Amino acid sequence: MDTIFDEIPSLAKVEDREFGAPRAIKSFVLRSAGLKPFQIEALRQYYPTHALEFQREALDFKEVFGNDKPVIIEIGFGMGTSSHRIAKDRTDYNYLGLEVFLSGFAKLLSLIGKDDLPNIRIMRFDAVEVLTHMIVEGSVAGFHIFFPDPWPKKKQQKRRLIQVPLAMLLASKLQKGGYIYCVTDWEEYAHQMLNVFAQVPSLTNPYGGFAPPKEWRPTTSFEQKGLAQEFPINEVWVERQ
Ligand SMILES: C[S@@+](CC[C@H](N)C(=O)[O-])C[C@H]1O[C@@H](n2cnc3c(N)ncnc32)[C@H](O)[C@@H]1O
């Protein structure tokens, strides 16, 4: 039987690895998708207009968006409801959303496709590889990383996204004055974030510690679960000097 992967082969791959090459430690695990009919329909209808495919080639933002507006990259948008809201409300920016979770990817594709939002594109691929191969140094106005997987167990913590090598990679892609905005409900990870960014010489923290919440950031789906358990929400905002 044909599946959506036969129709859109690039969807089947979320990392770029030669056959048999060892796998690097990844910040995600793939969950089975269990797509609903509306998600399959969104993939068919909007993948050509609102998704981008991985390539080992620099992305030309002007070509993609048709203008020079500053570009914000979001890593791990999950179900994408807050990404959709931000792209709709804050139209002075273009957005590139990166997510490996197919169900969330298809959900956001349906939201932005139905509204035909011109200022957002999304990719189903490992963000680290996208940043490494497709994003030009000094070209990004901001990064949003909302509720990255906390990987709370000691043995899993090597999977956490916010570690010095990724922070250096993010900093290298930022324009001068560009920002990295992370939010987490895992307190110990929040402190790790402050500590990691403090180790990158080109980044400064204008708040000296945790940042006040930005009024334009909507509550995310993952955040709602943490709030229900009364986890503290900590915000981290650093800027490229
Ligand atoms: C805990 S969820 C939070 C999702 C969303 N930001 C929210 O707050 O509801 C973290 C998401 O990051 C995604 N993710 C983790 N590592 C990633 C990577 N290297 N590239 C793309 N997505 C990644 C996971 O698939 C997961 O959906």
The ligand as an SDF file (V2000), in Angstrom:
LIG
                    3D

 27 29  0  0  0  0  0  0  0  0999 V2000
    9.3620   18.8820   24.5910 C   0  0  0  0  0  0  0  0  0  0  0  0
    8.9770   19.1950   22.9270 S   0  0  0  0  0  0  0  0  0  0  0  0
    8.4130   20.8880   22.9550 C   0  0  0  0  0  0  0  0  0  0  0  0
    7.6540   21.2720   21.7340 C   0  0  0  0  0  0  0  0  0  0  0  0
    7.1310   22.7090   21.6700 C   0  0  0  0  0  0  0  0  0  0  0  0
    8.2070   23.6740   21.5590 N   0  0  0  0  0  0  0  0  0  0  0  0
    6.2560   23.0210   22.8460 C   0  0  0  0  0  0  0  0  0  0  0  0
    6.6980   23.7740   23.7350 O   0  0  0  0  0  0  0  0  0  0  0  0
    5.1210   22.5170   22.8980 O   0  0  0  0  0  0  0  0  0  0  0  0
   10.5630   19.3030   22.1420 C   0  0  0  0  0  0  0  0  0  0  0  0
   10.5060   19.0730   20.6500 C   0  0  0  0  0  0  0  0  0  0  0  0
   11.7970   19.2600   20.0890 O   0  0  0  0  0  0  0  0  0  0  0  0
   11.9410   18.3680   18.9960 C   0  0  0  0  0  0  0  0  0  0  0  0
   13.3850   18.2100   18.7300 N   0  0  0  0  0  0  0  0  0  0  0  0
   14.3180   17.7460   19.5910 C   0  0  0  0  0  0  0  0  0  0  0  0
   15.5360   17.7210   19.0090 N   0  0  0  0  0  0  0  0  0  0  0  0
   15.3560   18.2170   17.7430 C   0  0  0  0  0  0  0  0  0  0  0  0
   16.2400   18.4150   16.6580 C   0  0  0  0  0  0  0  0  0  0  0  0
   17.5470   18.1390   16.7630 N   0  0  0  0  0  0  0  0  0  0  0  0
   15.7360   18.9010   15.5120 N   0  0  0  0  0  0  0  0  0  0  0  0
   14.4050   19.1820   15.3960 C   0  0  0  0  0  0  0  0  0  0  0  0
   13.5260   18.9940   16.3910 N   0  0  0  0  0  0  0  0  0  0  0  0
   13.9870   18.5220   17.5610 C   0  0  0  0  0  0  0  0  0  0  0  0
   11.2550   17.1030   19.4720 C   0  0  0  0  0  0  0  0  0  0  0  0
   10.8480   16.2950   18.3830 O   0  0  0  0  0  0  0  0  0  0  0  0
   10.0780   17.6660   20.2620 C   0  0  0  0  0  0  0  0  0  0  0  0
    8.9130   17.7460   19.4690 O   0  0  0  0  0  0  0  0  0  0  0  0
  1  2  1  0
  2  3  1  0
  2 10  1  0
  3  4  1  0
  4  5  1  0
  5  6  1  0
  5  7  1  0
  7  8  2  0
  7  9  1  0
 10 11  1  0
 11 12  1  0
 11 26  1  0
 12 13  1  0
 13 14  1  0
 13 24  1  0
 14 15  1  0
 14 23  1  0
 15 16  2  0
 16 17  1  0
 17 18  1  0
 17 23  2  0
 18 19  1  0
 18 20  2  0
 20 21  1  0
 21 22  2  0
 22 23  1  0
 24 25  1  0
 24 26  1  0
 26 27  1  0
M  CHG  2   2   1   9  -1
M  END
$$$$
